[in-house]
């Protein structure tokens, strides 16, 4: 059972319901945009999804992380135990790799868990180690230094003013 919705020109999402033997129904959403031309995409996604399956156990049923150029989210229903959660997310991750093979974004919903990823071929938004973040941090540091120097100059002028008042008082 597959539905195709066209949300914008040259962009569509593929919605599909699948059945698995162990984890019930899967609801899949794969972004129609392709990452086929991006070198290392599949390996990067595999590593990120493996990290999600392990991280969701440590995160007590929730995992969200930026891994290289991917943003990954995984979550289990509240009733799913930690080890079962990792197994469920692992199954969802495997389904994402198979069902959304070249999609730049994918979401897989299994009975009991969810995994989703989004690929940013240039950079992850809000990532501070990229150029724009570095420029902002440099500007902030410069503002702190300039403010500190201005404060020191103000204090020096204030003390010189007090000293001049004291000298005038001595003349009387």
N, C-alpha and C positions, 0 to 999 in steps of 0.2 A: 504494500500500500504506500504510494509515494505521491506527494503533492509538490508542485512547483509554484512559487509565488514570485512574481516580478515586482520588486519594490522600487527599483530605479532602473534607468537604461543601463545595460551591461552588468547589472548586479541582480542576482536572485539567490534565494535561499532554498535549499532542498530539505523538505520536512519528510520524515519517514518513521513509521512505526515498525519495529522488529520484535521478534520473540526470541528469548534465550532460554535455555533449559534451566539454568541455575538462578538467575536474577530477575525473572519476570520480563515484563515488557520494557523495551527501550524506545525512547522518543529521541530522535536525532534531528539536529539542526546544523547544517553545514553551509557556511557562507559560499556563495557561488564564485567569488574571486579566487584565482588560483595562485599558489605559491610555487608552482612547478619550476619556474625559472630561478628561484632563489637557492643558491648552493648551500647545502647543509641543512636545509629546512627540516627534512624528515628526521635526521639524527638529533637535531636540537629539540624537536617536538617530542621524540621518544624519551630523551633524557629528562625533559621537563615533566612529562606525564609519569615517569617512574618516580621522580622526586615527589610528585603529588600523592601517589599511592602510599609512599612511606611517610610523608609529612602529615597526611590526614590522621594517621594513627597517633603520632606525637601531638597533633593539634586537637585531640579529643573530638574528632569528627569534622574538623574544618581545616582547610589549607588554602592559602592565597599567597602567591609569590610571583615575582618577575624573574624569569630565568633567561639570561641572554636577551634575545629579542622577542620573547614570548611572555605573555601574562597568563597564568594558570590559576584556576579556582577549582577546588574539589570540596564536596560536602556530603555528609551522610545524614540520614534521618536520625532523630534522637534515640530511637529504639535499637539502632544497630550498634553492636559491640565493636570495640576498637579493632580487633583483628579481622572481623568480618567486614568492617568498614574499609580497611586497606585492601582486602580481597575484592570487594565490590568496586572500589575506585579503580583497581587494577584491571578488572574486566571492562569497565567503562572506558578506560584509557585504551585498551586493545581495540575496542569497538570504534573509538574515535580515529585511531590510526587506519583501520580498515575502511570505515564508512566515509570518513572525511579526508581521504588520503592526501589530496593536494589543496584542500580548502585552507584559507588563511585564518579562519575561525571555525570552531566547532563546539557543539554542546551535545553531550550524551546523558540522557536520563535513564537510569535503571531503577528497578524497584528497590528502594533503600538508599540510593546515592546518585550523585551528579558529578560530572567533570566537564569543564569548559576551558578552551584556550583561545587566545587571540594573538596573532603574529603581527609584529610591527617591524617591517623590513628595514626601516631607517633608524628608529629608536623607540623606546618605551616612553610614553608621555609622563612627564614629571620626574624623570630619572635624573638625579643631580649630577652624575658624572659626565654627562654630555656637555657640549660647548655652552649652550645657553645657561645651564645651571652654573657652570664655572664662571661665566661672565657676571651673573647675578651675585655669586659669592664674593668675587673680586670687588665688585662695586660696594657691597655691604662692608667688607673689610676696610676699604678705602674711606668710607664714610665714618667708621668708628675711629680710625687713626686721625682724620681731619678734625673730628669732634673733640678728641682727646687733646690735640695740640691747641685748639681754640680755647678749651677750658683752662689749660696751663697759662696761656697768654692772659686770659681774663684775671686769673688769680694773681699773676705777677703785677698787672696794672693796679689791681685793688690794693696790694701791699705797698706799692710805690705811692699811691694816693694817701694811705694811712701814714706813711713815713713823712710825706710833705705836710700833712696836718699837724703832726707832732712837732715838726720844726717851727711852724708858725706859732704854736702854743708856747714854745721856749722863748720867743722874742718878747713876750709881754712881761 
